[in-house]
Amino acid sequence: MVNKTQRLQEWFEERERPDAEPYGEFQHVGANQTLVRILLQGVEMAPEMTVLDAACGIGGNARWLASLYDCVVWGYDIDERAIATAEELADIEGISDLCRFVTDRDMSLSFDDEQFDIVLSTEGFYHPPEIMRVLKPGGLFLLTDFFGSSDVTGESIAEQYGMELELSHDVTDLALGFLRAKEIEASLLADAGLIDARQLVEVMNTGNTRYSASGGRHILARMRKPD
């Protein structure tokens, strides 16, 4: 039987983008567990809760949450290969009974109204009306993402969603440090002949460039849907 490490390596080797592997199974700077733990600070998780991991990729956060809290976690993504990989990894980890992955689109989700206690979005694509629709009254929306404007704040994001802001942090410095480390790592890979010049440029363009070009911010926010 293929183990988790072997299945993850197979996924990375199949990817066309050279910046996939450095981010690991969580794939985004905002999806590391430090930030998710901050978003969950003070939240009483329980097995009867139902969680949605929006734009889940290969389900790293979904599997992490299901394993820790013994709750059912759904994940959706537009990438069918990512969803298939997420399902296989959940089976390898022995939590396939708690993780349910589907191919879906952000603008028109297939989930029921008021289905979830928590929706988590880590640098994914999301549609505010759909997030509001699938959240239960009093449910939480946990968000970490890059925003192209320097004027964006947790308060302005909550206002956009019509939700109550409970927690907010500007984590731009953390994101920049992480991305700078990935640029250095990519340069080392290029020097070793493991990636080519085109791939190196791609890594650079997905990192600090978008921050320096727009003055954008990386925001961490926890919002609650009104009862």
C-alpha positions in Angstrom: 0.0 0.0 0.0 1.2 3.5 -0.8 2.0 5.6 2.3 1.3 9.3 2.7 4.8 10.5 1.9 4.8 8.4 -1.4 1.3 9.7 -2.4 2.3 13.3 -1.7 5.5 13.0 -3.8 3.4 11.5 -6.6 1.1 14.5 -6.5 4.0 17.0 -6.5 5.7 15.2 -9.5 2.5 15.5 -11.5 2.2 19.2 -11.0 3.1 21.6 -13.8 3.9 24.5 -11.5 7.4 24.4 -9.9 6.2 26.2 -6.8 3.8 23.5 -5.7 6.1 21.3 -3.7 7.7 23.9 -1.4 4.3 24.7 0.1 3.7 21.1 1.2 0.3 19.5 1.5 -1.2 22.8 2.7 0.0 24.6 -0.4 -0.6 28.2 0.7 1.3 30.5 3.0 -2.0 31.2 4.8 -2.8 27.5 5.2 -0.1 26.7 7.7 -1.3 25.5 11.0 0.0 28.5 13.0 -2.5 30.8 11.3 -5.4 28.3 11.5 -4.7 27.8 15.2 -4.9 31.5 15.7 -8.2 31.6 13.9 -9.5 28.9 16.1 -8.4 30.6 19.4 -11.2 30.4 21.9 -13.5 28.4 19.6 -14.9 25.3 21.3 -14.6 22.6 18.6 -16.9 19.5 19.0 -17.4 16.2 17.1 -20.9 17.2 16.2 -19.7 20.3 14.3 -19.6 20.3 10.5 -16.8 22.2 8.8 -16.2 23.3 5.1 -12.7 23.8 3.8 -13.2 26.1 0.8 -10.9 25.6 -2.3 -9.2 22.8 -0.2 -6.6 21.6 -2.8 -5.4 18.2 -1.6 -7.2 18.6 1.7 -4.4 19.3 4.1 -6.4 21.5 6.4 -9.5 19.4 6.1 -7.6 16.3 7.2 -5.8 18.2 10.0 -9.1 19.4 11.4 -10.9 16.1 11.2 -8.0 14.3 12.9 -7.7 16.8 15.7 -11.4 17.4 16.5 -13.1 14.2 15.3 -15.6 16.3 13.4 -16.9 15.9 9.8 -15.0 18.2 7.4 -16.1 18.7 3.8 -13.7 20.1 1.3 -14.3 21.3 -2.3 -12.0 22.4 -5.1 -12.4 22.9 -8.8 -9.4 20.7 -9.5 -10.6 17.1 -9.9 -7.1 15.7 -9.5 -6.6 17.5 -6.3 -9.9 16.1 -4.9 -9.0 12.6 -5.9 -5.6 13.0 -4.1 -7.4 14.4 -1.0 -9.6 11.3 -0.9 -6.7 9.0 -1.2 -4.8 10.7 1.5 -7.8 10.7 3.9 -8.0 6.9 3.3 -4.3 6.5 4.0 -4.6 8.4 7.2 -7.7 6.4 8.3 -10.1 9.3 8.4 -12.1 8.8 5.2 -15.2 8.5 7.4 -14.7 12.1 8.6 -13.5 13.7 5.3 -15.8 14.3 2.3 -14.3 15.8 -0.8 -16.2 17.1 -3.8 -15.5 19.0 -7.0 -17.4 22.2 -6.9 -17.4 25.8 -8.0 -17.4 28.8 -5.7 -20.1 30.8 -7.4 -22.7 28.0 -7.1 -21.9 25.6 -4.3 -23.8 22.3 -4.2 -24.2 22.3 -0.4 -27.4 22.9 1.5 -28.4 26.2 3.0 -27.1 26.6 6.6 -25.2 23.3 6.4 -21.9 24.3 8.2 -20.8 25.5 11.6 -17.5 26.8 10.2 -16.2 27.7 6.8 -12.4 28.0 6.4 -10.8 29.7 3.4 -7.0 29.8 3.2 -6.0 31.9 0.2 -8.8 30.2 -1.8 -11.5 31.6 -4.1 -14.8 32.3 -2.5 -18.1 34.1 -3.2 -19.6 36.1 -0.3 -23.3 35.3 -1.0 -22.5 31.5 -1.1 -20.4 31.6 2.1 -23.3 33.3 3.8 -25.8 30.9 2.4 -24.0 27.7 3.5 -23.1 29.0 7.0 -25.5 28.3 9.9 -26.7 31.4 11.8 -24.0 32.2 14.3 -21.5 30.2 12.3 -17.9 31.2 11.8 -16.1 32.2 8.6 -12.3 31.8 9.0 -10.3 33.7 6.4 -6.7 34.2 5.6 -5.8 35.8 2.2 -3.8 38.3 0.2 -5.7 41.5 -0.7 -4.3 43.8 -3.4 -5.1 47.1 -1.6 -3.2 48.5 1.3 -6.5 49.9 2.6 -8.1 46.5 3.3 -8.7 45.6 7.0 -10.5 43.0 9.0 -13.2 45.5 9.6 -13.7 46.2 5.9 -13.8 42.5 5.0 -16.4 41.8 7.7 -18.5 44.7 6.4 -18.3 43.2 2.9 -19.7 39.9 4.2 -22.3 41.4 6.5 -20.7 39.6 9.4 -19.4 40.5 12.9 -15.7 40.7 13.2 -14.3 38.7 16.1 -10.6 38.6 15.4 -8.2 40.2 12.9 -4.5 40.3 12.3 -2.3 41.8 9.6 0.1 39.0 8.8 1.8 40.6 5.8 5.3 40.5 7.4 4.9 36.7 8.0 3.8 36.1 4.5 6.6 38.2 3.0 9.2 36.3 5.1 7.7 33.0 4.1 7.7 33.9 0.4 11.2 35.3 0.5 12.4 32.0 2.0 10.8 30.2 -0.9 12.5 32.5 -3.4 15.9 31.6 -1.9 15.0 27.9 -1.9 14.1 28.1 -5.6 17.4 29.8 -6.3 19.2 26.9 -4.7 17.1 24.4 -6.7 18.0 26.3 -9.9 21.7 26.3 -9.0 21.6 22.6 -8.4 19.9 22.1 -11.8 16.7 20.8 -10.3 14.5 23.5 -11.8 15.2 25.6 -14.9 15.3 29.4 -15.3 11.7 29.7 -16.4 10.5 27.8 -13.3 12.6 30.0 -11.1 11.0 33.1 -12.6 7.6 31.6 -12.0 8.4 31.1 -8.3 9.6 34.7 -8.1 6.4 36.0 -9.7 4.1 34.2 -7.4 5.9 35.5 -4.3 6.9 39.0 -3.2 6.2 40.6 -6.6 2.5 40.9 -6.0 3.0 42.6 -2.7 5.6 45.1 -3.9 3.6 45.8 -7.1 0.4 46.7 -5.3 1.2 47.4 -1.7 -1.3 44.7 -0.8 -1.8 43.2 2.6 -2.2 39.6 4.0 -5.1 39.6 6.4 -6.2 37.0 9.0 -9.9 37.4 10.1 -12.5 35.5 12.0 -16.1 36.6 11.4 -19.5 35.4 12.7 -22.7 35.3 10.8 -25.5 37.0 12.6 -28.1 34.8 14.3 
